[in-house]
Amino acid sequence: MAKTKEKTQITEALNQQVANFSVLYMKLHHYHWYVKGENFFTLHVKFQELYTEAALHLDTIAERMLSLGKEPTATLKEQLELSSLKEANGDETSQEMVQALADDFETVCSELTEAITAAEDKEDQPTADMFIEIRTSLEKHLWMFKAYLAE
């Protein structure tokens, strides 16, 4: 019985991140398409890099769930309900876009830290390792966002 509960906690953490990376993927596309101003060229390319990476993380997490015999959320409605992140609102300045992404990455990193601990507690090293790799990448991007915002 305890095993089922343990897997459920890990499955919930995985599904949370499927939802988060789905929302993040679309938010990054929105920012890529609609960024304006003197930093257009820099941010346009950066946002494309980030949505490409987000798609890879999304697929990796969803496939981990499938390998555990669980089904990841796969509708936009469910993902918006489950996600800790909010959609782009459509009127952000380039600075606000970067700040929103910094906030989102901090949220996801915090959730990943909890998920890593849960996976390690349940001796699910593959999931813990996957989350560690994703968190490492997000922390690097977060550092860059903060450096950009310090201008």
Buried (B, 14 or more C-beta within 10 A) or exposed (E): EEEEEBBEBBBBBBBBBBBBBBBBBBBBBBBBEBBEEEBEEEBBEBBBEBBEBBBEBBEBBBEBBEEBEBEBBEEEEBBBEBBBBEEBEEEBEBBEBBBBBBBBBBBBBEBBEEBBEBBBEBEBEEBBEBBBEBBEBBBEBBEBBBEBEEE
